[in-house]
Amino acid sequence: MSMAVPNTKSIATFVPSATHMPGTRIGKALGLKSMETPSLMQAVQSGLSWNAVRKFLDITGISQQDLAKYLTIPERTFARRREAGAFDRRESEQLLRLAEISQAALELFDGDTAATRTWLTSPVRGLGNAHPIDFAQSEFGAREVRDLIGRLADGVFS
């Protein structure tokens, strides 16, 4: 009699621990006071302030020009947002997504910002040699990056 062998292959998914909820990572990267999901949603609706953008730039070491490129904002529009003091809703949502990915990668690299920045901007085998920061420009791509970070954190070769 043949016994069926259960399929042991599975795809690891990124599930943050209770102490590292996604809002906590995002809030930390953007210097937000409240890190609960409803507050983050309100921040997106209102538009993230330039202070949040500045905090993100300080933490990640990404230049303003590169951030504009990653968020697909023309440099002149980016400069107008800086002058106005806030991003619009779409730009804020993109920045929140990028902040989440950046913070998860920063945790993966034990707080090493240089290693994190290098990883985010370099070809990664687990993403078909694409750059994680470029992949994160869409929600679907960001999910792939989050999953990859989760697999790497769990020691799964990717």
Backbone as JSON Lines, residues from 0, in Angstrom:
{"i":0,"aa":"M","n":[0.84,-1.16,0.0],"ca":[0.0,0.0,0.0],"c":[0.9,1.23,0.0]}
{"i":1,"aa":"S","n":[0.6,2.14,-0.85],"ca":[1.39,3.35,-1.0],"c":[0.8,4.46,-0.14]}
{"i":2,"aa":"M","n":[1.69,5.09,0.62],"ca":[1.24,6.2,1.44],"c":[1.49,7.5,0.68]}
{"i":3,"aa":"A","n":[0.52,8.37,0.72],"ca":[0.7,9.67,0.08],"c":[1.63,10.51,0.93]}
{"i":4,"aa":"V","n":[2.57,11.11,0.29],"ca":[3.51,11.97,0.99],"c":[2.99,13.4,0.86]}
{"i":5,"aa":"P","n":[2.81,14.06,1.98],"ca":[2.32,15.43,1.88],"c":[3.32,16.33,1.18]}
{"i":6,"aa":"N","n":[2.81,17.28,0.48],"ca":[3.66,18.24,-0.21],"c":[4.35,19.1,0.84]}
{"i":7,"aa":"T","n":[5.66,18.95,0.93],"ca":[6.41,19.7,1.94],"c":[6.91,21.03,1.42]}
{"i":8,"aa":"K","n":[6.73,21.26,0.13],"ca":[7.14,22.55,-0.41],"c":[6.08,23.58,-0.08]}
{"i":9,"aa":"S","n":[6.52,24.67,0.44],"ca":[5.58,25.77,0.69],"c":[6.3,27.08,0.44]}
{"i":10,"aa":"I","n":[5.52,28.06,0.18],"ca":[6.09,29.38,-0.04],"c":[5.99,30.14,1.28]}
{"i":11,"aa":"A","n":[7.11,30.59,1.77],"ca":[7.12,31.36,3.02],"c":[6.49,32.72,2.77]}
{"i":12,"aa":"T","n":[5.68,33.15,3.69],"ca":[5.1,34.49,3.57],"c":[5.57,35.32,4.74]}
{"i":13,"aa":"F","n":[5.6,36.57,4.52],"ca":[6.06,37.5,5.55],"c":[4.91,37.8,6.49]}
{"i":14,"aa":"V","n":[5.04,37.36,7.72],"ca":[4.05,37.63,8.75],"c":[4.81,38.27,9.9]}
{"i":15,"aa":"P","n":[4.62,39.57,10.11],"ca":[5.37,40.24,11.17],"c":[4.99,39.72,12.54]}
{"i":16,"aa":"S","n":[5.95,39.72,13.43],"ca":[5.67,39.3,14.79],"c":[4.82,40.33,15.48]}
{"i":17,"aa":"A","n":[4.24,39.97,16.6],"ca":[3.36,40.88,17.34],"c":[4.1,42.12,17.79]}
{"i":18,"aa":"T","n":[5.4,42.01,18.02],"ca":[6.16,43.17,18.48],"c":[6.62,44.05,17.34]}
{"i":19,"aa":"H","n":[6.47,43.57,16.11],"ca":[6.9,44.36,14.96],"c":[5.77,44.45,13.95]}
{"i":20,"aa":"M","n":[4.7,45.08,14.34],"ca":[3.57,45.24,13.45],"c":[3.95,46.21,12.33]}
{"i":21,"aa":"P","n":[3.34,46.05,11.12],"ca":[3.7,46.92,10.01],"c":[3.61,48.4,10.33]}
{"i":22,"aa":"G","n":[2.58,48.83,11.02],"ca":[2.43,50.24,11.35],"c":[3.59,50.75,12.18]}
{"i":23,"aa":"T","n":[4.12,49.91,13.05],"ca":[5.24,50.3,13.88],"c":[6.45,50.61,13.01]}
{"i":24,"aa":"R","n":[6.73,49.76,12.04],"ca":[7.86,50.0,11.14],"c":[7.65,51.26,10.33]}
{"i":25,"aa":"I","n":[6.45,51.41,9.79],"ca":[6.19,52.58,8.95],"c":[6.29,53.84,9.8]}
{"i":26,"aa":"G","n":[5.62,53.83,10.94],"ca":[5.62,55.0,11.8],"c":[7.01,55.4,12.22]}
{"i":27,"aa":"K","n":[7.84,54.42,12.51],"ca":[9.22,54.7,12.92],"c":[10.0,55.35,11.78]}
{"i":28,"aa":"A","n":[9.83,54.84,10.59],"ca":[10.57,55.38,9.45],"c":[10.13,56.78,9.07]}
{"i":29,"aa":"L","n":[8.91,57.14,9.43],"ca":[8.39,58.45,9.05],"c":[8.27,59.41,10.22]}
{"i":30,"aa":"G","n":[8.67,58.95,11.41],"ca":[8.62,59.81,12.57],"c":[7.21,60.19,12.99]}
{"i":31,"aa":"L","n":[6.24,59.33,12.72],"ca":[4.85,59.62,13.07],"c":[4.6,59.35,14.55]}
{"i":32,"aa":"K","n":[3.73,60.14,15.13],"ca":[3.41,59.98,16.56],"c":[2.59,58.74,16.81]}
{"i":33,"aa":"S","n":[1.53,58.54,16.04],"ca":[0.68,57.38,16.2],"c":[0.98,56.38,15.1]}
{"i":34,"aa":"M","n":[1.1,55.12,15.46],"ca":[1.48,54.11,14.5],"c":[0.37,53.09,14.27]}
{"i":35,"aa":"E","n":[-0.83,53.38,14.73],"ca":[-1.96,52.48,14.53],"c":[-2.48,52.65,13.1]}
{"i":36,"aa":"T","n":[-3.03,51.59,12.54],"ca":[-3.5,51.6,11.16],"c":[-4.47,52.74,10.87]}
{"i":37,"aa":"P","n":[-5.49,52.99,11.72],"ca":[-6.38,54.12,11.41],"c":[-5.64,55.45,11.31]}
{"i":38,"aa":"S","n":[-4.65,55.65,12.15],"ca":[-3.86,56.89,12.1],"c":[-3.03,56.97,10.83]}
{"i":39,"aa":"L","n":[-2.49,55.83,10.41],"ca":[-1.72,55.81,9.16],"c":[-2.63,56.1,7.97]}
{"i":40,"aa":"M","n":[-3.84,55.55,8.01],"ca":[-4.79,55.79,6.93],"c":[-5.16,57.27,6.88]}
{"i":41,"aa":"Q","n":[-5.33,57.88,8.04],"ca":[-5.64,59.3,8.11],"c":[-4.47,60.14,7.6]}
{"i":42,"aa":"A","n":[-3.26,59.73,7.94],"ca":[-2.08,60.45,7.47],"c":[-2.0,60.43,5.94]}
{"i":43,"aa":"V","n":[-2.35,59.29,5.35],"ca":[-2.36,59.19,3.89],"c":[-3.42,60.11,3.31]}
{"i":44,"aa":"Q","n":[-4.6,60.08,3.88],"ca":[-5.7,60.93,3.4],"c":[-5.33,62.41,3.47]}
{"i":45,"aa":"S","n":[-4.69,62.79,4.56],"ca":[-4.32,64.2,4.76],"c":[-3.09,64.58,3.96]}
{"i":46,"aa":"G","n":[-2.28,63.61,3.62],"ca":[-1.01,63.86,2.94],"c":[0.1,63.93,3.97]}
{"i":47,"aa":"L","n":[1.13,63.13,3.78],"ca":[2.25,63.13,4.71],"c":[2.98,64.47,4.66]}
{"i":48,"aa":"S","n":[3.38,64.93,5.82],"ca":[4.07,66.21,5.91],"c":[5.51,66.08,5.4]}
{"i":49,"aa":"W","n":[6.09,67.21,5.09],"ca":[7.49,67.2,4.66],"c":[8.39,66.73,5.78]}
{"i":50,"aa":"N","n":[8.01,66.94,7.04],"ca":[8.8,66.42,8.16],"c":[8.89,64.9,8.1]}
{"i":51,"aa":"A","n":[7.8,64.23,7.74],"ca":[7.82,62.77,7.6],"c":[8.76,62.36,6.47]}
{"i":52,"aa":"V","n":[8.72,63.1,5.38],"ca":[9.62,62.82,4.25],"c":[11.07,63.0,4.68]}
{"i":53,"aa":"R","n":[11.34,64.1,5.37],"ca":[12.71,64.38,5.84],"c":[13.19,63.26,6.78]}
{"i":54,"aa":"K","n":[12.34,62.82,7.68],"ca":[12.7,61.74,8.6],"c":[13.04,60.47,7.82]}
{"i":55,"aa":"F","n":[12.23,60.16,6.82],"ca":[12.49,58.98,5.98],"c":[13.83,59.11,5.27]}
{"i":56,"aa":"L","n":[14.1,60.28,4.71],"ca":[15.38,60.49,4.03],"c":[16.55,60.35,4.99]}
{"i":57,"aa":"D","n":[16.4,60.89,6.21],"ca":[17.47,60.78,7.21],"c":[17.73,59.33,7.6]}
{"i":58,"aa":"I","n":[16.67,58.58,7.82],"ca":[16.82,57.19,8.25],"c":[17.41,56.32,7.15]}
{"i":59,"aa":"T","n":[16.95,56.51,5.92],"ca":[17.37,55.62,4.84],"c":[18.65,56.08,4.14]}
{"i":60,"aa":"G","n":[18.95,57.36,4.22],"ca":[20.11,57.87,3.5],"c":[19.86,58.03,2.01]}
{"i":61,"aa":"I","n":[18.62,57.88,1.59],"ca":[18.25,58.06,0.19],"c":[18.21,59.56,-0.11]}
{"i":62,"aa":"S","n":[18.67,59.95,-1.28],"ca":[18.65,61.37,-1.64],"c":[17.24,61.78,-2.05]}
{"i":63,"aa":"Q","n":[16.98,63.08,-2.03],"ca":[15.68,63.58,-2.47],"c":[15.44,63.24,-3.94]}
{"i":64,"aa":"Q","n":[16.47,63.33,-4.76],"ca":[16.33,63.02,-6.18],"c":[15.96,61.55,-6.38]}
{"i":65,"aa":"D","n":[16.63,60.67,-5.63],"ca":[16.31,59.25,-5.75],"c":[14.92,58.94,-5.23]}
{"i":66,"aa":"L","n":[14.52,59.58,-4.13],"ca":[13.17,59.35,-3.61],"c":[12.13,59.79,-4.63]}
{"i":67,"aa":"A","n":[12.34,60.94,-5.25],"ca":[11.41,61.4,-6.28],"c":[11.3,60.36,-7.4]}
{"i":68,"aa":"K","n":[12.45,59.81,-7.81],"ca":[12.45,58.79,-8.86],"c":[11.7,57.53,-8.41]}
{"i":69,"aa":"Y","n":[11.97,57.06,-7.19],"ca":[11.34,55.84,-6.7],"c":[9.83,56.01,-6.53]}
{"i":70,"aa":"L","n":[9.41,57.24,-6.22],"ca":[7.98,57.51,-6.05],"c":[7.33,57.94,-7.36]}
{"i":71,"aa":"T","n":[8.1,57.95,-8.43],"ca":[7.66,58.38,-9.76],"c":[7.03,59.77,-9.73]}
{"i":72,"aa":"I","n":[7.71,60.68,-9.04],"ca":[7.28,62.08,-8.96],"c":[8.32,62.9,-9.72]}
{"i":73,"aa":"P","n":[7.9,63.7,-10.7],"ca":[8.87,64.56,-11.37],"c":[9.58,65.45,-10.35]}
{"i":74,"aa":"E","n":[10.85,65.73,-10.57],"ca":[11.63,66.51,-9.6],"c":[11.01,67.86,-9.3]}
{"i":75,"aa":"R","n":[10.43,68.51,-10.31],"ca":[9.81,69.82,-10.08],"c":[8.58,69.67,-9.18]}
{"i":76,"aa":"T","n":[7.78,68.63,-9.38],"ca":[6.62,68.37,-8.52],"c":[7.1,68.07,-7.1]}
{"i":77,"aa":"F","n":[8.17,67.32,-7.0],"ca":[8.74,67.0,-5.69],"c":[9.15,68.3,-4.98]}
{"i":78,"aa":"A","n":[9.76,69.21,-5.72],"ca":[10.17,70.49,-5.14],"c":[8.95,71.3,-4.7]}
{"i":79,"aa":"R","n":[7.87,71.27,-5.49],"ca":[6.64,71.96,-5.09],"c":[6.05,71.36,-3.83]}
{"i":80,"aa":"R","n":[6.13,70.04,-3.69],"ca":[5.62,69.38,-2.47],"c":[6.44,69.82,-1.26]}
{"i":81,"aa":"R","n":[7.75,69.95,-1.46],"ca":[8.61,70.42,-0.38],"c":[8.21,71.84,0.03]}
{"i":82,"aa":"E","n":[7.98,72.68,-0.94],"ca":[7.56,74.06,-0.66],"c":[6.2,74.12,0.02]}
{"i":83,"aa":"A","n":[5.27,73.26,-0.43],"ca":[3.92,73.24,0.15],"c":[3.93,72.59,1.53]}
{"i":84,"aa":"G","n":[4.89,71.71,1.78],"ca":[5.02,71.07,3.09],"c":[4.32,69.74,3.23]}
{"i":85,"aa":"A","n":[3.77,69.19,2.12],"ca":[3.09,67.89,2.22],"c":[2.98,67.22,0.86]}
{"i":86,"aa":"F","n":[2.88,65.91,0.89],"ca":[2.61,65.11,-0.3],"c":[1.1,64.98,-0.47]}
{"i":87,"aa":"D","n":[0.68,64.61,-1.69],"ca":[-0.74,64.33,-1.88],"c":[-1.02,62.88,-1.46]}
{"i":88,"aa":"R","n":[-2.28,62.46,-1.57],"ca":[-2.68,61.14,-1.08],"c":[-1.92,60.0,-1.79]}
{"i":89,"aa":"R","n":[-1.84,60.05,-3.12],"ca":[-1.17,58.99,-3.86],"c":[0.31,58.91,-3.49]}
{"i":90,"aa":"E","n":[0.95,60.04,-3.42],"ca":[2.37,60.07,-3.08],"c":[2.6,59.6,-1.65]}
{"i":91,"aa":"S","n":[1.7,59.98,-0.75],"ca":[1.8,59.55,0.65],"c":[1.67,58.04,0.76]}
{"i":92,"aa":"E","n":[0.74,57.48,0.02],"ca":[0.55,56.02,0.04],"c":[1.8,55.31,-0.49]}
{"i":93,"aa":"Q","n":[2.38,55.84,-1.55],"ca":[3.6,55.25,-2.09],"c":[4.74,55.34,-1.08]}
{"i":94,"aa":"L","n":[4.84,56.47,-0.39],"ca":[5.91,56.64,0.6],"c":[5.69,55.69,1.77]}
{"i":95,"aa":"L","n":[4.46,55.5,2.21],"ca":[4.19,54.54,3.28],"c":[4.62,53.14,2.87]}
{"i":96,"aa":"R","n":[4.31,52.76,1.64],"ca":[4.7,51.44,1.14],"c":[6.22,51.3,1.13]}
{"i":97,"aa":"L","n":[6.9,52.33,0.64],"ca":[8.36,52.3,0.59],"c":[8.96,52.3,2.0]}
{"i":98,"aa":"A","n":[8.34,53.04,2.92],"ca":[8.82,53.06,4.31],"c":[8.69,51.69,4.95]}
{"i":99,"aa":"E","n":[7.59,51.0,4.68],"ca":[7.41,49.66,5.23],"c":[8.49,48.71,4.72]}
{"i":100,"aa":"I","n":[8.73,48.74,3.42],"ca":[9.76,47.88,2.83],"c":[11.13,48.24,3.4]}
{"i":101,"aa":"S","n":[11.43,49.52,3.48],"ca":[12.73,49.97,3.99],"c":[12.94,49.54,5.43]}
{"i":102,"aa":"Q","n":[11.92,49.69,6.27],"ca":[12.05,49.3,7.67],"c":[12.2,47.79,7.84]}
{"i":103,"aa":"A","n":[11.45,47.03,7.03],"ca":[11.59,45.57,7.1],"c":[13.0,45.15,6.68]}
{"i":104,"aa":"A","n":[13.53,45.79,5.63],"ca":[14.9,45.49,5.19],"c":[15.91,45.93,6.24]}
{"i":105,"aa":"L","n":[15.67,47.08,6.88],"ca":[16.56,47.57,7.94],"c":[16.61,46.56,9.1]}
{"i":106,"aa":"E","n":[15.47,46.01,9.45],"ca":[15.44,44.98,10.51],"c":[16.17,43.73,10.06]}
{"i":107,"aa":"L","n":[16.02,43.36,8.78],"ca":[16.71,42.19,8.24],"c":[18.22,42.35,8.36]}
{"i":108,"aa":"F","n":[18.7,43.57,8.15],"ca":[20.13,43.87,8.21],"c":[20.55,44.44,9.56]}
{"i":109,"aa":"D","n":[19.79,44.13,10.59],"ca":[20.11,44.52,11.97],"c":[20.46,45.99,12.14]}
{"i":110,"aa":"G","n":[19.7,46.86,11.47],"ca":[19.89,48.29,11.64],"c":[21.01,48.91,10.83]}
{"i":111,"aa":"D","n":[21.65,48.14,9.98],"ca":[22.75,48.64,9.16],"c":[22.17,49.38,7.94]}
{"i":112,"aa":"T","n":[22.15,50.72,8.01],"ca":[21.51,51.49,6.94],"c":[22.27,51.39,5.61]}
{"i":113,"aa":"A","n":[23.58,51.31,5.66],"ca":[24.36,51.19,4.42],"c":[24.05,49.87,3.71]}
{"i":114,"aa":"A","n":[24.03,48.77,4.47],"ca":[23.72,47.46,3.89],"c":[22.28,47.43,3.37]}
{"i":115,"aa":"T","n":[21.38,48.06,4.11],"ca":[19.97,48.11,3.69],"c":[19.84,48.87,2.38]}
{"i":116,"aa":"R","n":[20.44,50.05,2.31],"ca":[20.37,50.88,1.1],"c":[20.99,50.14,-0.09]}
{"i":117,"aa":"T","n":[22.11,49.47,0.13],"ca":[22.75,48.71,-0.95],"c":[21.84,47.59,-1.43]}
{"i":118,"aa":"W","n":[21.23,46.86,-0.49],"ca":[20.33,45.76,-0.87],"c":[19.12,46.28,-1.64]}
{"i":119,"aa":"L","n":[18.53,47.37,-1.16],"ca":[17.33,47.92,-1.81],"c":[17.61,48.4,-3.23]}
{"i":120,"aa":"T","n":[18.83,48.83,-3.51],"ca":[19.14,49.44,-4.8],"c":[20.02,48.57,-5.69]}
{"i":121,"aa":"S","n":[20.16,47.29,-5.33],"ca":[20.99,46.37,-6.1],"c":[20.13,45.24,-6.66]}
{"i":122,"aa":"P","n":[20.59,44.62,-7.75],"ca":[19.86,43.47,-8.28],"c":[19.81,42.34,-7.24]}
{"i":123,"aa":"V","n":[18.63,41.76,-7.07],"ca":[18.43,40.7,-6.1],"c":[17.93,39.46,-6.82]}
{"i":124,"aa":"R","n":[18.6,38.37,-6.62],"ca":[18.28,37.12,-7.31],"c":[16.83,36.69,-7.06]}
{"i":125,"aa":"G","n":[16.37,36.82,-5.83],"ca":[15.01,36.4,-5.47],"c":[13.91,37.2,-6.16]}
{"i":126,"aa":"L","n":[14.29,38.29,-6.82],"ca":[13.33,39.12,-7.56],"c":[13.67,39.12,-9.06]}
{"i":127,"aa":"G","n":[14.34,38.07,-9.5],"ca":[14.71,37.98,-10.91],"c":[15.75,39.03,-11.29]}
{"i":128,"aa":"N","n":[16.64,39.34,-10.36],"ca":[17.71,40.33,-10.52],"c":[17.2,41.76,-10.67]}
{"i":129,"aa":"A","n":[15.98,42.01,-10.2],"ca":[15.45,43.38,-10.15],"c":[15.87,44.02,-8.83]}
{"i":130,"aa":"H","n":[15.81,45.32,-8.77],"ca":[16.13,46.05,-7.54],"c":[14.87,46.09,-6.67]}
{"i":131,"aa":"P","n":[14.97,45.72,-5.39],"ca":[13.8,45.74,-4.52],"c":[13.08,47.09,-4.49]}
{"i":132,"aa":"I","n":[13.82,48.18,-4.49],"ca":[13.18,49.49,-4.41],"c":[12.37,49.78,-5.68]}
{"i":133,"aa":"D","n":[12.81,49.29,-6.81],"ca":[12.04,49.45,-8.04],"c":[10.81,48.55,-8.03]}
{"i":134,"aa":"F","n":[10.95,47.35,-7.53],"ca":[9.83,46.41,-7.42],"c":[8.74,47.0,-6.53]}
{"i":135,"aa":"A","n":[9.14,47.72,-5.5],"ca":[8.2,48.25,-4.51],"c":[7.39,49.44,-5.02]}
{"i":136,"aa":"Q","n":[7.56,49.83,-6.27],"ca":[6.79,50.96,-6.8],"c":[5.31,50.62,-6.96]}
{"i":137,"aa":"S","n":[4.98,49.34,-7.04],"ca":[3.57,48.93,-7.11],"c":[3.26,48.08,-5.9]}
{"i":138,"aa":"E","n":[2.0,48.0,-5.53],"ca":[1.61,47.19,-4.37],"c":[1.92,45.72,-4.62]}
{"i":139,"aa":"F","n":[1.69,45.24,-5.84],"ca":[1.97,43.84,-6.14],"c":[3.46,43.55,-5.99]}
{"i":140,"aa":"G","n":[4.3,44.43,-6.53],"ca":[5.75,44.25,-6.4],"c":[6.2,44.36,-4.96]}
{"i":141,"aa":"A","n":[5.6,45.29,-4.21],"ca":[5.95,45.44,-2.79],"c":[5.63,44.17,-2.02]}
{"i":142,"aa":"R","n":[4.53,43.51,-2.37],"ca":[4.21,42.23,-1.72],"c":[5.31,41.21,-1.97]}
{"i":143,"aa":"E","n":[5.82,41.19,-3.19],"ca":[6.9,40.26,-3.52],"c":[8.15,40.57,-2.69]}
{"i":144,"aa":"V","n":[8.47,41.84,-2.53],"ca":[9.63,42.24,-1.74],"c":[9.42,41.86,-0.28]}
{"i":145,"aa":"R","n":[8.21,42.13,0.27],"ca":[7.91,41.75,1.66],"c":[8.07,40.25,1.85]}
{"i":146,"aa":"D","n":[7.55,39.47,0.9],"ca":[7.67,38.01,0.98],"c":[9.13,37.58,0.96]}
{"i":147,"aa":"L","n":[9.92,38.2,0.09],"ca":[11.34,37.87,0.01],"c":[12.05,38.2,1.32]}
{"i":148,"aa":"I","n":[11.77,39.36,1.87],"ca":[12.38,39.74,3.16],"c":[12.0,38.72,4.23]}
{"i":149,"aa":"G","n":[10.75,38.3,4.23],"ca":[10.3,37.3,5.2],"c":[11.04,35.98,5.03]}
{"i":150,"aa":"R","n":[11.2,35.56,3.78],"ca":[11.94,34.31,3.54],"c":[13.39,34.43,4.0]}
{"i":151,"aa":"L","n":[14.02,35.56,3.67],"ca":[15.4,35.77,4.08],"c":[15.53,35.81,5.6]}
{"i":152,"aa":"A","n":[14.58,36.47,6.26],"ca":[14.6,36.54,7.73],"c":[14.45,35.15,8.34]}
{"i":153,"aa":"D","n":[13.7,34.29,7.66],"ca":[13.5,32.92,8.15],"c":[14.62,31.97,7.7]}
{"i":154,"aa":"G","n":[15.6,32.49,6.97],"ca":[16.73,31.67,6.56],"c":[16.47,30.83,5.31]}
{"i":155,"aa":"V","n":[15.42,31.18,4.56],"ca":[15.11,30.44,3.33],"c":[15.92,31.06,2.21]}
{"i":156,"aa":"F","n":[16.76,30.26,1.59],"ca":[17.59,30.76,0.48],"c":[16.68,31.17,-0.66]}
{"i":157,"aa":"S","n":[16.82,32.41,-1.08],"ca":[15.95,32.93,-2.17],"c":[16.77,33.62,-3.22]}
